[in-house]
Each structure stands twice: as C-alpha cells, then as structure tokens.
Amino acid sequence: MKDNGIKSFSIDFNWYDGVHAPKNMFRNADAGAWVEWYKELGCNNFWTFAMSYNGYAWFPSETVPKITGLQTNFVKNCCDLGHANAMTVFAYLCFGANPQYQRIHPELFRPSISVCPEYITAIYNDRYIDYFISVCLDVLGKAPLDGLVFDWFRGATVKRPVWSDIEKELYEKIMGEKFPKSDPDADVIARYDFLTLEYAWKKIRAALSSYIANGLKLWTNQPFDKINDPVWKNHILLKEADYILNESPDVTLLEWLGAEVGENTTIVQNYCGWIGHDIDKMSGFDKSRYGKFGFAAADPDTCLPTERMSPENFRNIVLLKELFLA
C-alpha cells in the first residue's frame, strides 16, 4: 500500500568539503539528539546509516570496518529511540560506489567517468553484489530496522573510457553475447545497464526475502537520470521498490515517474539538500500525492544541520517543518 504520508529526513554523514567524509568524522554523534531533532521537525520516518558512503559502518559489523572511534551501535540506538517516539527508521547504504572497499578490491571498480570525482564506479558482478548483500544482512541482524535505503542504485549510462576484463565478463553474462570489438554505443550501454541493475535488484531482493516478508521496506534514491530514461523504462525496480525518491528539485519528473512505478510504490519528493532546492519555488504539483523528504549536511561539531553548513538548507528546513506539521 502506498504511503504518501511519509515525512522523512536524513542528516547526511556522507560528505564533507566536496569528498566523502573521513572515517572518524561524526563518530561522536548522539542518537538521542538525532531523534529529538527529527521529532521536533515533525518526521514520522528518518534515516540512520548502516554504512555511509565512505564505506565504514555505524554498527558493530562483521563485514565492514566501523567508523573509527565509534563507541556504540548507533544504528540500533537510532531504531530503539525512533520507535519509542513513533517513527520508523531506515538505514542508508550506497550501492554504486564504496571508496573503502575499492581500495581493497580495485578490480571490482572502474575509473570515475563523471565530472564528480567520486561517483558511480562499482562493477555490479556477483562478487560485488554478494558483498553488498552481506552488509545488508549484517546490519539487519543487529538492529530492528524498518527499511533499507539504496543510494546510487543506477548505471553509469555513458561510455566507459576503459572496459576491464571483469566488466567485459559481466557484459557477456548479462547480454548473452560476446563483447564487441569496438566500444558499445549509447543504446547498447543503456540496455546493459538496464539488465545489470535488474539482475542486481532481483538478487538483493531474493537475499532479503525473509525480512521483506516481515515488513522490511526498500527505498531507492532517484535511480533515473531524466524523463524517459531508457535505463528505467519498464524496469522491475521501479515496479517493486516501496519508495522511489525524486531527489531533484525538478518536479516535472514526477508525472513520468508515476507512470513507471508499481501500484504500491510511493514516490517521494525531496525538498531540501541540493543547491537548487527552494521550497518557495517548488509548485505546480499536488504535494499530497507524494511523500515528503529532505536532507542536509551534518556539522562536524554538532553532528546536526546548522546554518553554518548551509544557510539555504537551514531556511528550507524551517519551511519543510511547516509542510510536515501542516
């Protein structure tokens, strides 16, 4: 059943000064202060972190090195306090990249092919997917989570400067044909990305099936790049995910997305986080049809959003509270 009434926020531990946050940053985060902040905002859901983008865990993991200096099971503490305050709690993991794991297994990653130096680099073969699943199962065994958030669950969608032997092998497995002698063109790459992401999604869902049967929700962040993105036309992920976030301030994406998602999939609109977000200017759509979400970078001193980190986000947070409490 759709959950258009979800009101969610993420205090973001992923980034600092344009790159992934150091592995010891935010280690003093207090789950109690977090939950109070979310409660004051009017959230009925919030995100914690299973593994932040840097590749380090926020719980006593058996598969991932934890945040340096972390003294608690931050994920479980967030769950316990969130549930005590009538909020559901989802945990974040980045699928498309992992700087920590890439240092150990560089063969499972490609060079960055984006203007952003840290972006989609993972090669979604069985070794990488199995590792990702192991982290999911690890955190689910250590905290009573209501959902998992998969960020960057998307393809590279452009030509690779280099196709490694591992990615060529994946291409042949997924496409059922020999890797071409010349670089695949854009249409072929879109098909390859479509099938690779379908394969990964099915494998992850199957591994999590017992948790899903007991109510675990799966959320993905804007897997699409644009309206009529060929990678996502009639894709099973858009049909089966419980929540799909339009992270962009471009609300024209909502109608297209609405035609692609499943009948029980909730589309969530992001109101805060990107430079282009301005709640006052986001109009022309029925806000009641979509869940509501925002995110903001954490201040290293407080581990909470502050005006010092972003005056624009701080202003949007005030306006988002009005939406949440309306």
N, C-alpha and C positions, 0 to 999 in steps of 0.2 A: 504494500500500500504506500502511496506517495506521502511524503512528509513535508509538505510545503511550509509548515510552521516552524521548521528548524531555524534556530538563531544561533549561529556558531561564530567562533573567533579562534585565531591562532596567534599567540605571542611567539614570534619567529626567532628560533635559535640557529637558523641555518647559515646566515650571512653576517659578515662584518667587514666594512670598508671595501666592499666590492668583490670579496672572495669568501670561500667557506670559512666559517668561524673556527678559530683554533680549538684543539681538542680539550683544552682545560677551561675555555670560556663558558660562563654561565653555570659553573659547577656548584655555586652556592645558591642556586635557585631554590626557592621555598614553595613547595606545593600549596601550603596554606595561603600564602599571599597570592599565588596564582588564582586559586579557586575563589577567593574573596574578590579579586579584580574582575573575574568573569561574572560572578554573581551580581556585582554592582552594575556591570554593563547591561545585564538583562539576558544573558545567554541561557539557553537550555541545553547547549552542547558546546564542548570545546575540544581542542586538540592538545594532546601531550606529544612527546616524542619517544618512539621506540628506538629509532636510530636517526639522528639528524643527518643532514646532507654530507657532513664531513666523514660519515661512516662509523661514528662512535655511538655506543649505546647508553641509554638513560636508565638501565636496569642491570641487575647482576647477570649478565649474559654469559652463556656457554659457547656462543658462536661469534661474538663481536667484542672487540676491546671496548671497555666502557670509558665514558668521559673521565679524563684524568682528574683525580681528586674528588670524584662523586662519592658521597658517603651514604647515600640512601637508594632505595628502589623508587626513584622519582615517578616512574610510570604507575606503580601500584598506589603510591601515596595520592597521586592525582585522581586515580579511579575511586579510591575509598572516600576521599573528601568530596569529589564531584558527585558521587552517588548519594552521599549524605545530604547534599544540597539540591537533589532532584535534577541533576544534569547528567546527560550521557557523555561518555568520554571516548574519543577516537585517538589512535596513535599513528603518528606520521612515519613513513619510510619513503626514501627516494629510490625509484626503480631504475631510472635511466642513467644514473651516474653514482659513483661511490669513490671519492679520492683515496680513502684509506685502503680499500680492497684493491684498487687499481695499482697502488704501489707494490702490493704483494703479488698480484696476478696481472701484470700489464698486457699479457697476451689476450685477455678477455675484454679488452677495451681498444677503441680506435682513437686516433688523434682527434682533438676537438675540431669540428667542422662548422663552428658557429662564430659569429662576431663576439659572442661571450666566451671568454677563455675556459670557463667551466660550464659545460652544458652536456647534452646527450652524448655519452661516449661508450656506454656498455654495449657489448655484443650479446644479444639475447639467445645464447645457445643453452643447452641443457645444464652445463656446469654453472653458468651464471644464475639461471632461473632456480636451480636447486639450492644454491647458496641463499638467494633471496627468500625462498620458502623456508629455509632453516631458521632465518632470523624471525620471520613471521610466527612460526610455531614456537620458537623460544620465548618471545615476549608474551604470546597468548597463554603459555604455561605459567607465567609469573605475574600476571596482572589480569583482573576481571574486566577486560576491555569490551566496549560495546561495538567498536568498529576499527577498521584499519584504513588509513589514508595512503594511497599510492600516488606519489608525485612523479612527474616526468615519465608517465607510462605512455610513451609515444615513440615514434620512429624518428630517424634522422632526417628523412624526407628530402634530402638533397644528395647530389653526387658525392661520393667519398673520394678524397684525394688518393687514398690507398685502400685496396681491399686485401686484408690479411688472409692467410691460408685458412684461419679459423672462421672468418666471416664468409669466405668462399664456400667452405664446407656447409655452413648454415644455409647459405643461399641455395645450394644444391638440394639439401634436405627439404627445405621449405617449398621451393619452387618445383621440385621434381624434375630438374633438368640440369645439364652441365652449365657451369659458369661461362658466360660468353667471352669470346676472345677480346672484344672491346668493352669498355665500361658500359654498364646498363644505362639506358636513358631514363628520364624522369618518370615516365609511365611505368616502366618495369620496376623501378625502385619503389614507387608507391605501392605496387602490388606486393612486392617483397615485404615492405613494412606492414601492410595490411595482414598478411599471412603470419608474419613473425609475431606480431602483437596478439593475434588471435591464438596462436599456439601457446604463448606465454600466459595469456589470460586463462585459457582452459586448464592449463597445468596447475596454475596457482589456485584457482577455484576448486579443483579436484582435491588438492592437498589440504585445503581449508574446509572441506565439505562438512565435516562433523561440527565445526564451530558455526558455519553458516546455518546449518540445520537448527542450531540452538540460538539463532538470532543475530549472529555477527553480521555487521553491515560493512560493505566495501564502498569506498569513496575514491574517485579519481579526479585529479586537477586538470582541467582543460587539455585533454589529450589532442584535440583538434588544433589546426593552425589557422583555419579560415572557413568561411561558408563554403559548403560543397567540397570540403577537403576529401580528395579521393581515398586517402588512407582510412577514413572513417565512415564512408558511405556504406550503410547496411552492416555495420560492424557489430559483432556479438557483444563486445564490451559495453557499447552504448546501450544495448538492449538489457544487459544483465546487471550492470553496476547499480547500486542502491542510490548513490548520489554522484552527479557529474557537476563539477564547478566550472562556470564561466568566469575564469579569473580576470578576464579583460574588462575594462570599462565600456567596451563596445557591445551595447545591448542588442544590436541588430543580429548578433549571433544566436540569440535566444529562440527565435522562431525556427530557424534552420535546425537547431539542436532539438527542439521539441518534436520535430518530425522524424528524428533519428533514434530517440531513446525508447526504452521499453515502457510498457504501461504502468509499471511500478517504480520507475526511476524518477527520482526527484532532481530537477535542475535547480542548482543553487547559483545565485548571482553574488559576485564579490563587489563590495562597496568601498573597500579600503585596502591600500597596500602599494599598488603601482603608482608611479608619479602621475599618471593620467587620471586617477580616480578623483572625482569631485562629486560628492553626493548631490549637491545642489543642481548639478548639470545632468544628472542621470535621470532621465524622464522619458515619457513616450512608451512606457510598457506597464503592464499590470503587475505591480510588486507582489500582490497576494498570490500570484501563480507560481512563485519561485521562493525557494529557501533564501535565507539571508546570511551573509558571511563577510568577515573582514580579517585582515592580518596586519601586523605591524612589527617592525624590528624591535628586539629587546635591547634595552640599555644595559651594557655590561655591569654598570654599578648597581642597578636595582633589579635586573632580570625582568623588568616590566617595560611597557611602552612609555616613553617620555617625550615631551615636546622638544627636548634637545636632539633626539634622534631624527625626528621629522615633524616640523610644525604642521605640514599638510595632513599627515596621518593623524596627528593629535586632534586636529579640527574635525576630520572625518569621523573619528571615534566618538566625539561628542554628538555628532549628527546621527551616527549609527545607533547610539543608545536611544535616541528618540524613536527610531524605527523599531528597535527591539521592544520598547516599552509601550508602543502605541496600542 
